[in-house]
């Protein structure tokens, strides 16, 4: 080899070495953590070097708050009591919950860290090179995640700030530790589900369905679903599964994705199947695999979802609100049943044809919670001391599953209420009964009401059919 060739070879070697060193600064390639994909920086699941981002932030004079699993960078000035210094610790506590959800041992990924940018003003982050302006990060409204780094616009409310931080944190977790590339409903739904929480003595407590509105200030998911229901615009489960990707989802899109994921993860008819689904690949075929799984009943799931969005409120209890959809027998003779106070809609065992009439009489008293130190009891008429959704607490309701007159998704349409009533069936189907109550308070109810159903007249069309026979 000539001296010139040797010099050229040396120059090429030096150049390759510089490229390799630059790549080492841009991409984490060392940690051998099982489950952490460390490949080319642009490959799905690749990890970004958080230490490099932290050093960049400090050089730029930005405020940095660190924990075991999160480096938080912000331009927000330090203010006593704003909770920002606590966010990395809360993130660490949430990380353990996410690992538990996916049956992942946190010790198997000891070096996993995320970098979050909490921005009051985006310009300092752009100037520091921490917010790319080359088109790789879309013009997001609230937050965006790229592998194990994310950005969020600083909300004014501390509770919503925590939620948004954790929502993007779930994205970082699933993108890197589970190589997530799922349909939008799951991607956003699981981020909402695993981010929803309350604080107890300042510590993270997962609350997939918020217990009270004041624990999740400004979140508004349940309220958004209620508005969609009341306007007749609530989507069905198939519609949610088809939610398109977008860098700027509105609150209803997040709310319905959360509702679908909450149903599948929490409902006793679907939770086991959903858990098995999540243990497999989290890829674009997730919905198809769910619908092809053993025992999947799409019609049942759709009906359960409609019932969930119809009755949903804070503290919703799947165990007490899950519905037995067994068809009832025609109400051709008097029938008796007990309506449990601590359950949601319950099948009567009887069905009626549209236009048929019947009478109900309820007797007895049921426990409907407490008012201070006083145990509350109710008859079938309910108690006027407290009202829920326009009716007295504890009032007996009789309904059929039907599409409401104003349109929209199917729901329980009340056909009779109170301790005594005569009513007409609006559709052909089973009668369902319950005591009027917030679904999150059913655990505090006890006893039940004795109900007698007596068939009345039959519709004229049915009489004519009988005459022909």
Secondary structure, DSSP 4 states (H G I P E B T S, - for coil): --HHHHHHHHHHHHHHHHHHHHHHHHB------TT-----TTSTTPPB-HHHHHHHHHHTT-EEEE-SSEEEEE-SPP-TTSSGGGHHHHHHHHHHHHHHHTT--GGGGTT--EEEEEES-SHHHHHHTSS--SSSS---SSEEEETTEEEEE--SSHHHHHHHHHHHHHHHHHHHHS-----HHHHHHHHHHHH-EEEETTEEEE-SS-S-GGGSTTT-HHHHHHHHHHHT----HHHHHTPPP-SS--HHHHHHHHHHHHHHHH-TTTHHHHHHHHTS--STTHHHHHHHSTT--HHHHHHHHHHHHHH--TT--HHHH----PPPEE--S-EEEEEETTSSSEEEEEEE-TT-EEEEEEES-EEEEEETTEEEEE-TT-EEEEEETTEEET-EEEEEEEE-TT-SSEEEEEEEESSEEEEE-SSSEEEEEEE---GGGGGGEEEEEEEEEEE-PPPHHHHHHHHH-
